[in-house]
Amino acid sequence: MPAPTSLALFDFDGTITHRETMPDFVRGSVGRVRLFVGQVLLAPWVMGYRLGLVSGVTVRDAIVRFAYTGVPVPVVETAANKFAQEVLPGTLRNEAMQKIAWHKAQGHDVVVVSGGLDVYLAPWCAAHGLNLLCSSLQQRNGVLTGRYEGRQCVREEKARRIREHYDLESYSCIHAYGDTPEDRDMLELATVRYYRWQEIDTVSLP
């Protein structure tokens, strides 16, 4: 069987889905008391992010630190599998799933490249036959530390991981789909680029 000649790279939140899904997952996987306290304490960070004063990397670091420090891995995995099966299907864009199906039908390598968490993205991607590069939560002895394992898979880290796992020179065409400036570096790798589902010739994002 010949090797795929094209690679298709998809951001997840806002591109495959209608909205960011990590906040939904956090709300569904954290205990009520911790969630309430976290919403109060982290409100300034979240507001700063919405105003463009705090980076997404910083606010996600803070959320993960508060939400998951000391939480047993099986507790989060159970919530993640339920989230992948019951919540994510309701967030998907029809056009995204149709485009993914088209790429798969052409025999292309299709990869989700996301800053979201592998704990829920891995089961979703496995169910749809998709490859995955994404962020991971650090764990020690079956307990989450409240930190990311390595860097968050955003911005230049997306491009670095893509290059690490795929020989880009072996593909005659590389498609990339994104929706925020955090996808800039991934889009710059592509020969065919879509930003918020509009094809673009050059990457001129903030």
N, C-alpha and C positions, 0 to 999 in steps of 0.2 A: 504494500500500500504506500503510495507516494506521500512524502511529508507535506503538511499544509503549507501553502504559498502565501497565506495572509494571516495576520494577527489582528484580533479585535480586542481593544482595551476599554473596559467600561468602569467609570466611577459608579458607586452605588447610591449613596444618599443624594437625592435631588436629581439624579440622572436616570437610574432604573426605578427609583421611587418618587412619589410626589412630595416627600418631605424628609427631613432628617429623622432617622429611626433610632439613633443611639439614645436620645432623651427618653423615647418611649420605652426602650429596653431598661434603662436605669430605673425609671419609675416602676416598672413591673418586676424588677429583680432585687429591689432593696426594701428592707423592712420599713414599716410605716413611721416609726419613731425616727430612725436614721434619715429617712427621706424628708420628713418635715423639718428636722433640724438642718439638714443640708440645704434645703430650699431657702431657708432663712439666711444661713451663713454665707452661701454662695451667690445670693441675689446680686450683690454689687459686681461680682465677676461676670455673671451672665449679662447684666445690663451693660457693662463695659464692652463685652463682646458684640452685643447688638448695636452699640454706638460706634463700633470700629476702633475702640480704645484698647481692647484686650484681644490678643490673638486667639484663634481657635485652638491652637496647640496648648496655650497656657490654661484656658478655661477647661479643656478636656482633662488635662493633668490634674487640676484641682478637683474636678468631679470624680474622677477615678480614685484619687487618694481618699476622699471622704466616703465614697460609696462602698468601696470594696476592701479596704484595709481590714485584714483579719477574718474575712468571710471564707468559709470552706468552699473549695472548688466545686464539689458535687451540687451544692445549693445553687450556684450560679449556672452550672451546666444544665440542670433541670429546668430552670427558668428560661435559659437560652433556647433549648429544644422546643419548648412550648411556644416561645416567641416566634421562632422560625416557622413553625407549622401553623400557628393561629393568627399571628398579627401581621407578619410581613406580606402574606398574600394580598391583604387589603390595602397595601401601600404602593403596589406596583403600577407603573405606567404601561398601558397597552402597547404604545409605540415602542417602548424599550424591549418588552418581551418579544414583540414581533421581529424587531431588528436582531435580537439575540438568536431567535429561531432561524432567521435568514442566514446569519453567519455560520451557525452550526450546520445548516443544510448544505452550505457551500464547502464544508470541510475545513473551515478556518479554525485556528486556535482561538478560543474565546476566554478572556481572563477578566475577572472582577478585581479592580485595584482600588482599595478603599481604606480610609482612615477609621472605618468602623471596626468592631471587634470580631475576632475569629470565632469566639464562643457561640455566636448566633449566625454569623455569615457562613461558616464552614458547613453546617448542616443544610443551610438553604442552597448553597452552591452545589453541594453533593447531590441534592435532590434534583437539580436542574442540569447536572453534567457539566459544570463550569469549573475552571481553574480559579484559584484565589490567591491574591497577595493582599495582606491587610495588617492591621494592628493587633497586638496580643497583650493580654494581661499577664503580668509576672506572678508566678506562684512558687512557694517554697513549702515542701512537705505537705502538700495537699491543701494549702491555705493561700489565699491571694494576699499579696503584699501591699496593694494599693498603688502600684506603679505599673507602667508599661514595660513589657519585655522588649528592650531596644527602643528605637525611635518610632514615633507615630508614623504611619504610612500616608504622609501628606507631602505636598510640594516636591522638593528635590528627592525626598525619600521614595516617592512613587517611582520616579525615573530610575533611581539607583537599583531598586529591587527588580524592576522590569529588565534592566540590562543584566543583572546578576542571574536571572532565571531564564532569559531568552536571548538567543543569538539573533539580534535584530537584522544583521546583514543577510541572514538566510531567508528573509521574507521579502517578496516583491512588493507587498503593500501592507501598510500598518494603519489600521483605523483606530481612532481614539474618540471617546465620548465623555465630556465633562460638563460641569455646570457652575464651578466657582474658581476663583484665582488659585485655590489650592491644587487645581488640576493642571495648571500652566505647564509644569515640567513634563508631565505625561503627554499633553497635547503636542508639545514641541518635538516629541519623538516620532509623531505620526506623519504619514503622507496624505491621509484623509482625516480631517478633524471636524468634530461637531461640538459646538458649545451651546448648551441649552437647546439642543436639537436643531440648531441652525448650522449648516456647513460654513466653515470659515477658511479663508485662504492663509491667513497669518495669525499668529497668537499675539494679540494686543490686549492683554488683560491687566488689571491693576497689579 
